[in-house]
Amino acid sequence: MVKFTEIDDELDAAITAKKTTEPEAKKVAEPEKKKTTATSGADEGEDDDDSQSRIIGRGNKPAATYDDSIADELEWGDEKVMSRSGGLDRLRPEKGKAVRFAIIPWLKPLRALTHFIDKKGTFRCLATEDEPGLCCKKLAEDGQMTIAALVLHYTNAPSKDGKYRKDEHGRVPPIEYAIEYVQLGQTNYRDISELAPEGKVVTDLDIVMTHKDSGIGYKFVMATDNARWRQNETLVAEVKEACAKFMDRKKLNSKLGKKVSLVEMKIVLQSLVAGAEDQSLDDVEML
C-alpha cells in the first residue's frame, strides 16, 4: 500500500513564517520536498486489492501534480472491482440449482439475534437475557437467531446436484474453490448439525445446499463424510493461508447485521412511522 506522508517540518515552517520578520520569512518560504514511503499491504494489515485500487489512473504523473481530492479513475469492466464484496461473499444457490461446500474447521460459527427491517436492512437485536429490546417491542417480534459460518465453496461442482463425476479418462476434475460464508437460521443450523454420521463431525463433510421444493428456505444433504479438499495436504495448507485474513472474526461478525446503539435504533424505528421522513437525534424522544 502506497502512503503519501506530509513532513511535519512544513507545518512548523509555515507557523514560524508568521512570527518572523520579512527577511526571516523568506528563509523558510521554500518547504522541504515531500517524502514518499511505500509499505507492503502485509505489513499494514491491508490486502493487495486495496493498494492496487488506490493507484489506478495515476499513470506517470509527477507526485506534485497529483490531486488527492479527486477519486481514482476506473475502467469499465474492471474484474477486481466487480468481484469485490467486502472480501467475503455470501454463498447461496440460485433457484433450481445446487451449491457444494465444506465448513472451515479453524473458525467457529458466530451467532446473534437480529431483526430484518424492510428497506433498512438487518440490525442486531438489543434484547438482553432479562428483557426484550426496544426493537422487539416496536416491531412486535423477537429477534431471530442468525448464524454465519465460514465455508469452502466448490465453485466447479456441477450446479445440477453438486456431485463430481469422472470424465472419459476416469479422472475427477481438480478442485476449484472460493472462501465464502453461509448465513443460517436456527432450523438450518439444526439440519446441518444432524448430517454428521456416528464418528464424524460436521467439518468432516461436504454438504450440498438447494432450495426446498416449496421455494422457501434451504435444504442440506451430505455429499460425502470425507471432504474432498481435506484429502490433499497441499490444498489444506493453501486453504488455511487463504482463511488467515478472516481469523480475527471481524469480517464474519459484520455479516450478522449492523450493531447500533439504543439511540440509533430509535431513529431507525421512528423512520418507519407512516409519513415519516429523514429523522435526526431530535426526534428520538417521540418513541
C-alpha positions in Angstrom: 0.0 0.0 0.0 1.5 3.3 -1.0 1.3 6.1 1.6 1.8 9.8 1.0 3.1 11.4 4.2 3.3 15.1 4.9 6.5 16.4 6.5 5.9 17.9 10.0 8.7 20.4 9.2 6.4 22.0 6.6 3.8 22.9 9.2 6.4 24.1 11.6 7.9 26.3 8.8 4.5 27.8 8.0 3.9 28.7 11.6 7.4 30.1 12.0 7.0 32.2 8.9 4.1 34.2 10.5 6.2 35.0 13.6 9.4 36.2 11.9 10.3 39.3 10.1 10.0 39.6 6.3 13.7 38.6 5.7 13.4 35.7 8.1 10.2 34.5 6.4 12.0 34.3 3.1 14.4 31.8 4.7 11.6 29.3 5.4 9.4 30.1 2.4 10.7 27.1 0.5 9.4 23.9 2.1 11.3 20.7 2.1 10.4 18.2 -0.6 7.7 15.6 0.4 8.8 12.1 1.1 7.1 9.1 -0.3 7.2 5.9 1.6 6.0 2.5 0.3 4.9 -0.3 2.6 3.6 -3.7 1.7 -0.1 -4.5 2.3 1.0 -7.4 4.5 3.0 -5.0 6.8 0.0 -2.7 7.4 -2.8 -5.4 7.6 -4.2 -4.3 4.2 -4.9 -6.5 1.3 -3.3 -6.1 -2.1 -6.5 -5.3 -3.9 -6.9 -2.1 -1.8 -3.4 -0.9 -2.6 -3.9 -1.5 -6.3 -7.2 0.4 -6.3 -5.6 3.4 -4.8 -3.1 3.9 -7.7 -5.4 3.2 -10.6 -5.4 6.2 -13.0 -2.3 7.9 -11.6 -0.2 6.9 -14.5 3.2 8.6 -14.7 2.1 12.0 -13.3 4.7 13.6 -11.0 3.6 13.5 -7.4 3.5 17.3 -7.3 0.7 17.4 -9.8 -1.5 14.6 -8.3 -4.7 15.9 -6.7 -5.6 13.8 -3.7 -9.0 15.4 -3.6 -10.1 13.6 -6.8 -11.1 10.0 -6.6 -9.2 7.3 -8.6 -10.1 6.7 -12.3 -11.7 3.4 -13.2 -12.1 1.5 -16.4 -15.5 -0.2 -17.2 -15.3 -4.0 -16.7 -12.6 -4.0 -14.0 -12.7 -7.6 -12.7 -11.2 -6.7 -9.3 -13.9 -4.1 -8.7 -16.7 -6.3 -9.9 -15.6 -9.2 -7.8 -15.1 -7.3 -4.5 -17.8 -7.6 -1.8 -16.1 -6.5 1.3 -13.8 -9.5 0.9 -16.3 -12.2 1.8 -19.3 -13.3 -0.3 -22.4 -15.0 0.9 -22.9 -18.5 -0.6 -26.5 -19.4 -1.6 -27.9 -21.3 -4.6 -30.0 -19.9 -7.4 -33.4 -21.3 -7.7 -33.3 -24.8 -9.2 -29.5 -25.2 -8.7 -27.2 -26.6 -6.0 -24.0 -25.5 -4.4 -21.5 -27.7 -2.7 -19.4 -26.5 0.3 -17.5 -27.6 3.4 -17.4 -25.8 6.7 -13.9 -24.4 7.6 -12.8 -26.1 10.8 -10.5 -23.4 12.1 -13.1 -20.7 12.8 -16.2 -21.5 14.8 -19.6 -20.1 13.5 -20.9 -16.8 15.0 -24.4 -16.2 16.1 -26.6 -13.2 17.0 -30.2 -12.2 17.4 -31.2 -10.0 14.5 -34.2 -8.1 13.1 -34.7 -7.6 9.4 -36.3 -4.2 8.8 -37.8 -3.7 5.3 -35.9 -1.1 3.3 -33.5 -0.6 6.2 -31.5 -3.8 6.4 -30.6 -6.3 9.2 -29.9 -5.0 12.7 -28.6 -6.6 15.8 -31.3 -7.1 18.4 -31.0 -5.1 21.6 -32.7 -7.6 23.8 -30.9 -8.9 26.9 -31.3 -12.2 28.8 -33.7 -10.4 31.2 -36.0 -8.5 28.9 -36.8 -7.8 25.2 -35.2 -4.8 23.5 -37.0 -1.7 22.2 -36.7 -3.2 18.7 -38.6 -6.3 19.8 -41.4 -4.2 21.4 -41.8 -1.8 18.5 -41.6 -4.5 15.8 -43.8 -6.8 17.8 -41.4 -9.7 17.2 -38.5 -11.4 18.9 -35.0 -11.3 17.4 -34.3 -14.1 15.1 -31.3 -16.4 15.6 -28.8 -15.7 12.8 -25.6 -17.7 12.3 -22.7 -17.1 10.0 -20.2 -19.8 9.2 -17.0 -19.6 7.0 -17.0 -22.2 4.2 -15.1 -23.5 1.3 -17.3 -23.3 -1.8 -16.5 -25.8 -4.5 -17.0 -23.4 -7.4 -16.7 -26.0 -10.1 -19.1 -28.6 -8.6 -22.0 -29.3 -11.0 -24.9 -27.0 -10.3 -27.3 -29.8 -11.0 -26.7 -31.7 -7.8 -23.2 -30.7 -6.5 -21.8 -34.2 -7.3 -18.4 -34.5 -9.0 -18.2 -37.2 -11.8 -15.3 -38.8 -13.5 -14.5 -37.8 -17.1 -14.0 -40.1 -20.0 -10.4 -40.8 -18.7 -11.7 -41.9 -15.3 -10.5 -38.7 -13.6 -12.4 -36.5 -11.2 -11.9 -32.7 -12.0 -9.5 -30.9 -9.7 -11.0 -28.7 -7.1 -11.7 -25.1 -7.7 -12.8 -23.1 -4.7 -13.6 -19.8 -3.0 -13.7 -18.9 0.7 -17.2 -17.6 1.4 -19.8 -17.8 4.2 -23.2 -19.2 4.7 -26.0 -17.5 6.6 -28.1 -19.9 8.6 -31.3 -19.7 10.6 -31.8 -21.9 13.7 -33.6 -24.6 11.6 -30.7 -24.6 9.1 -28.2 -25.0 11.9 -30.1 -28.0 13.3 -30.4 -29.6 9.9 -26.6 -29.3 9.3 -25.7 -30.5 12.8 -27.7 -33.7 12.3 -26.0 -34.6 9.0 -22.8 -36.0 10.5 -22.9 -39.8 10.9 -21.5 -41.5 14.0 -17.8 -41.0 14.4 -17.8 -37.8 12.3 -18.2 -34.1 12.8 -19.8 -31.5 10.6 -16.4 -30.1 9.5 -15.6 -33.6 8.0 -18.4 -33.3 5.5 -19.0 -32.0 2.1 -22.6 -30.5 2.0 -24.9 -29.7 -0.8 -27.4 -26.9 -0.4 -30.5 -26.4 -2.6 -33.8 -24.5 -2.2 -36.7 -26.5 -0.7 -39.3 -27.7 -3.1 -41.7 -25.1 -1.6 -39.2 -22.4 -2.7 -39.0 -21.1 0.9 -35.8 -21.9 2.8 -32.9 -24.3 2.1 -32.3 -28.0 2.2 -29.0 -29.5 3.1 -27.7 -33.0 2.3 -24.4 -34.7 2.8 -22.4 -35.3 -0.3 -19.6 -37.2 1.5 -18.4 -37.7 5.0 -14.8 -37.2 3.8 -14.5 -33.7 2.5 -12.6 -33.6 -0.8 -10.4 -30.6 0.0 -9.1 -32.2 3.2 -7.7 -35.2 1.3 -4.9 -33.1 -0.2 -2.3 -31.8 2.3 -1.0 -29.1 -0.1 -4.5 -27.8 -0.7 -5.2 -27.8 3.1 -2.2 -25.6 3.6 -3.3 -23.3 0.8 -6.8 -23.0 2.2 -5.6 -22.3 5.7 -3.5 -19.5 4.3 -6.5 -18.1 2.4 -8.5 -18.2 5.6 -5.9 -16.3 7.7 -7.3 -12.9 7.0 -10.7 -13.9 8.4 -9.4 -15.4 11.6 -9.9 -12.3 13.7 -13.7 -12.8 13.1 -14.3 -9.2 12.2 -15.4 -9.8 8.6 -17.7 -12.7 9.6 -19.1 -10.7 12.5 -20.0 -7.9 10.1 -22.4 -10.3 8.3 -24.6 -10.6 11.3 -26.4 -7.3 10.9 -25.5 -3.8 11.8 -24.8 -3.2 15.5 -26.4 0.0 16.7 -26.9 1.9 19.9 -30.3 2.4 21.6 -30.4 6.0 20.2 -29.6 4.8 16.7 -32.3 2.1 16.9 -34.8 4.7 17.9 -34.0 6.7 14.8 -34.4 3.7 12.6 -37.7 2.8 14.2 -39.1 6.3 14.1 -38.4 6.4 10.3 -41.0 3.6 10.0 -43.8 5.8 11.2 -46.3 6.5 8.4 -45.3 9.6 6.6 -42.0 10.0 8.5 -39.1 11.5 6.6 -35.4 11.5 7.4 -35.0 11.5 11.2 -32.5 13.2 13.4 -31.4 12.8 17.1 -34.0 15.4 18.0 -36.8 13.0 17.0 -35.9 10.1 19.3 -37.9 11.2 22.3 -41.1 10.6 20.2 -40.6 6.9 20.8 
